Amino acid sequence: MACLPARFVRALFEATIVQILAWHLCVNFVNQALVNTQRADLSGIERVTGAGSTSVLRTFETVRKPPRYGSKPRMSTVSNLKTCYSHECCSLGATQSDTILVSLILCCSVPTGKRCAVARPIITTVRDHLAWSYANLAAAHAAVESKAGKYERLHFIIRTRLYHGLVNGTMNWGTLYDDEKVKYQYPTSCSYCGTVTRLTLDHLIPRLKGGSDEGDNLVWACKTCNSSKGGKDVLDWLSLKERRPSVLLLRRYLKLVARYCSENNLMDVPLSDAVQLQLPFRLSSLPYKLDNPERLELWVAPLPD
């Protein structure tokens, strides 16, 4: 076989080198564009969560291409993902807050109706259970206050950061001070139906089941609702009435439940064991998924203009 001319071999080698350099430049340009896009999208994280987004962006830089629908994200730091949930079902979670924020970014870029590669957290203890319910409520609260028509990326970030903060102890449940202000800042009305007549005081967690007689556990209720509720769990009773609690009422209730569990050393008890205990409330009734923010109410009575 005749040898190729040296000039031809050199030209072929140079063309190959140019192609390789062009490919690397293209890949670097795309990766930098992705990072810059997410840097702009994450500009509000620090205001909401009180934490910077540098580590999130550092993790995001490990991404080389968006995941295919129904596949795991192509990033080296993602681990322990369980089941794939749709974006609309508000079910996401992971083992590290930075990792899940990156997963959340990819999840929220998936069109509605498609499957995403983000899983809900593994709930094993009472602490996990309460934190996930409270974090979902915090996302709903932010969406309702901002009059959002649907849950957006920022609401999911709030939920994820709060959940991991409550579980690892870097965030707390907060006091009931803000909830007590509701009694003075919002219309004085029945906390369950919104009527403003024939009002009495009701124990949110019934005294018959061990609820406290302190002001934190007392809410306004009309005589009809007070009598109908009796010693029932408020969430079970509202469900029977085909009503949903207002965001602020559910926030007070979850704080009371969390305080009771903390005072009675129940936070680290396995959830499967805790639901069998005789408690003043039903842990199994605590909601995870909340309705569309357009269907939720901040307070049961119309707010003053």
C-alpha positions as a printed Julia matrix, in Angstrom:
305×3 Matrix{Float64}:
   0.0    0.0    0.0
   1.4    3.32  -1.05
   2.25   5.78   1.7
   0.15   8.9    1.94
   1.88  12.15   1.15
   3.22  13.87   4.24
   1.39  17.08   3.33
  -1.95  15.22   3.28
  -1.29  13.54   6.68
  -0.39  16.9    8.28
  -3.53  18.54   6.91
  -5.7   15.71   8.24
  -4.06  15.94  11.68
  -4.56  19.71  11.84
  -8.23  19.39  10.87
  -8.79  16.85  13.66
  -7.19  19.13  16.23
  -9.38  22.04  15.11
 -12.51  19.89  15.45
 -11.57  18.81  18.99
 -10.88  22.41  20.06
 -14.15  23.59  18.56
 -16.06  20.85  20.38
 -14.54  21.77  23.74
 -15.28  25.46  23.2
 -18.9   24.62  22.36
 -19.32  22.43  25.48
 -17.79  25.08  27.76
 -20.01  27.78  26.27
 -23.18  25.73  26.85
 -22.21  24.86  30.44
 -21.45  28.5   31.26
 -24.76  29.59  29.76
 -26.59  27.06  31.94
 -24.82  28.26  35.09
 -25.48  31.94  34.28
 -29.16  31.2   33.68
 -29.52  29.47  37.03
 -27.55  32.23  38.79
 -30.18  34.69  37.63
 -33.04  32.36  38.63
 -31.55  31.79  42.1
 -31.11  35.49  42.89
 -34.06  35.4   45.29
 -32.98  32.37  47.33
 -30.88  34.33  49.81
 -33.76  36.73  50.57
 -36.17  33.89  51.3
 -34.01  31.28  53.01
 -31.25  33.41  54.54
 -28.59  31.25  52.88
 -26.35  32.01  49.92
 -26.53  30.14  46.63
 -22.78  29.72  45.99
 -22.74  26.04  46.96
 -25.86  25.43  44.91
 -24.23  26.89  41.83
 -21.07  24.9   42.51
 -23.12  21.73  42.52
 -25.0   22.8   39.42
 -21.71  23.16  37.56
 -21.38  19.36  37.66
 -24.34  19.09  35.3
 -23.37  18.42  31.71
 -26.75  18.11  30.03
 -30.42  18.18  31.13
 -31.88  14.79  32.14
 -34.18  12.89  29.85
 -37.77  12.63  31.03
 -38.02   9.81  33.53
 -34.23   9.43  33.93
 -31.92  10.4   36.76
 -30.24  13.83  36.57
 -26.75  13.64  35.1
 -24.84  14.99  38.09
 -22.26  13.33  40.28
 -23.7   14.47  43.6
 -27.23  13.1   43.32
 -27.87  10.01  45.42
 -30.64   8.16  47.2
 -33.41   9.19  44.8
 -36.41   6.92  45.09
 -39.52   7.19  42.95
 -40.1    9.55  40.06
 -42.98  11.93  40.73
 -44.66  14.44  38.44
 -43.93  18.13  38.99
 -47.57  18.92  39.75
 -47.83  16.51  42.69
 -45.39  18.59  44.79
 -43.38  15.52  45.81
 -39.65  16.11  45.9
 -36.76  15.62  48.26
 -33.24  14.28  48.62
 -30.47  13.73  51.12
 -28.61  17.05  50.78
 -30.11  20.5   50.45
 -27.66  21.59  47.75
 -28.3   18.46  45.73
 -32.06  18.73  45.94
 -31.98  22.38  44.9
 -30.2   21.39  41.72
 -32.65  18.54  41.21
 -35.47  20.99  41.83
 -34.15  23.35  39.16
 -34.12  20.53  36.63
 -37.53  19.34  37.81
 -39.14  22.75  37.4
 -37.86  22.96  33.83
 -39.9   19.9   32.89
 -43.16  20.83  31.12
 -46.41  20.16  32.97
 -47.62  16.6   32.54
 -44.13  15.16  31.97
 -42.3   12.97  34.44
 -39.37  14.38  36.4
 -36.47  12.76  38.2
 -37.04  14.2   41.69
 -38.23  12.06  44.6
 -39.93  12.89  47.87
 -37.9   12.51  51.06
 -37.91   9.27  52.96
 -40.2    9.79  55.96
 -39.19   7.54  58.86
 -39.63   9.54  62.07
 -42.17  11.91  63.56
 -39.69  14.74  62.97
 -39.54  13.94  59.25
 -43.33  13.7   59.08
 -43.97  17.06  60.78
 -41.18  18.82  58.9
 -42.46  17.71  55.51
 -46.03  18.76  56.31
 -44.89  22.13  57.7
 -42.55  22.76  54.77
 -45.37  22.12  52.29
 -47.52  24.56  54.25
 -44.76  27.2   54.13
 -44.63  26.9   50.33
 -48.41  27.24  50.17
 -48.33  30.25  52.51
 -45.8   32.04  50.3
 -47.85  31.26  47.18
 -51.12  32.49  48.7
 -49.58  35.69  50.07
 -48.05  36.51  46.68
 -51.37  35.7   44.95
 -49.65  33.18  42.7
 -51.89  31.21  40.39
 -49.76  28.1   40.77
 -46.71  26.88  42.67
 -43.51  28.23  41.19
 -39.83  27.41  41.53
 -39.28  29.74  44.48
 -42.06  28.07  46.48
 -40.45  24.65  45.99
 -37.09  26.07  47.09
 -38.69  27.46  50.26
 -40.21  24.07  51.0
 -37.0   22.15  50.42
 -34.76  24.45  52.44
 -37.21  24.56  55.34
 -37.68  20.79  55.39
 -33.96  20.07  55.58
 -33.45  22.88  58.09
 -36.13  21.48  60.42
 -34.77  17.94  60.13
 -31.12  18.79  60.75
 -31.82  21.47  63.37
 -30.49  24.52  61.53
 -34.0   26.03  61.45
 -36.73  26.03  64.08
 -40.51  25.92  64.1
 -40.82  29.45  65.4
 -42.94  30.6   68.29
 -46.7   31.05  68.31
 -46.29  34.81  68.62
 -47.16  35.43  64.97
 -50.15  33.12  65.29
 -51.4   35.0   68.33
 -51.26  38.23  66.32
 -53.8   36.7   63.95
 -56.44  37.12  66.67
 -55.91  40.88  66.61
 -54.88  41.64  63.03
 -57.48  39.55  61.22
 -61.28  39.73  61.44
 -62.7   38.26  64.65
 -64.66  35.34  63.29
 -65.16  31.62  63.66
 -61.85  29.98  62.76
 -63.68  27.17  60.98
 -66.57  28.72  59.02
 -65.92  32.47  59.11
 -69.16  33.58  60.76
 -68.9   36.59  63.08
 -71.9   35.9   65.34
 -72.38  33.76  68.46
 -68.64  33.36  68.99
 -67.06  31.29  71.76
 -63.57  30.05  72.53
 -62.61  26.57  71.37
 -59.6   24.4   72.14
 -57.94  23.68  68.81
 -56.53  20.45  70.24
 -59.4   19.24  72.47
 -58.88  19.25  76.21
 -60.69  15.91  76.35
 -57.73  14.43  74.49
 -55.01  16.25  76.4
 -54.87  19.63  74.71
 -53.58  22.48  76.84
 -55.75  25.2   78.38
 -53.31  27.93  77.35
 -54.07  30.81  75.03
 -51.99  29.29  72.22
 -54.53  26.47  71.98
 -57.6   28.73  72.05
 -59.28  30.0   68.88
 -62.54  31.71  68.06
 -65.39  29.39  67.07
 -69.1   29.88  66.62
 -71.37  27.84  68.89
 -72.47  25.64  66.0
 -68.93  24.65  64.99
 -67.81  24.35  68.61
 -70.62  21.95  69.41
 -70.18  19.96  66.2
 -66.41  19.6   66.58
 -66.53  18.58  70.23
 -63.57  16.35  71.05
 -62.75  15.42  67.44
 -59.45  16.12  65.78
 -59.88  19.38  63.89
 -58.51  18.04  60.6
 -60.7   14.94  60.74
 -63.73  17.06  61.61
 -63.13  19.56  58.8
 -62.68  16.68  56.38
 -66.06  15.27  57.39
 -67.56  18.71  56.74
 -65.8   18.8   53.34
 -63.92  21.91  54.35
 -60.24  22.7   54.36
 -58.47  24.66  57.13
 -57.16  28.12  56.33
 -53.4   28.43  55.95
 -53.01  30.35  59.22
 -55.16  27.93  61.21
 -53.19  24.95  59.91
 -49.93  26.72  60.77
 -51.02  27.17  64.39
 -52.17  23.56  64.56
 -48.88  22.18  63.2
 -46.88  24.29  65.65
 -48.95  22.97  68.55
 -48.44  19.4   67.37
 -44.69  19.96  66.96
 -44.43  21.5   70.44
 -46.31  18.59  72.01
 -44.09  16.05  70.27
 -40.94  17.9   71.28
 -41.99  18.23  74.94
 -42.88  14.52  75.08
 -39.72  13.29  73.3
 -41.6   11.94  70.3
 -39.66  13.64  67.53
 -37.27  10.75  66.89
 -39.83   7.99  67.41
 -40.46   5.93  64.26
 -43.61   7.2   62.59
 -45.0    3.67  62.27
 -44.88   3.36  66.08
 -46.09   6.88  66.84
 -49.33   6.54  64.86
 -50.3    3.68  67.19
 -50.02   5.86  70.32
 -52.96   7.56  72.03
 -52.19  11.18  71.2
 -54.34  14.35  71.38
 -54.18  14.5   67.57
 -53.95  12.15  64.61
 -50.52  12.21  63.01
 -51.88  10.4   59.98
 -54.21  13.33  59.24
 -51.42  15.86  58.69
 -51.43  16.85  55.02
 -48.49  16.65  52.66
 -49.98  17.77  49.37
 -51.97  21.01  49.43
 -54.42  22.34  46.89
 -53.62  24.83  44.18
 -52.93  28.22  45.84
 -55.93  29.73  44.07
 -58.17  27.4   46.1
 -56.5   28.07  49.45
 -57.44  30.81  51.91
 -54.99  32.66  54.11
 -57.76  33.2   56.66
 -61.3   31.87  56.74
 -62.92  35.35  56.74
 -62.34  38.02  54.07
 -59.35  40.17  54.91
 -59.79  43.95  55.28
 -58.55  46.08  52.39
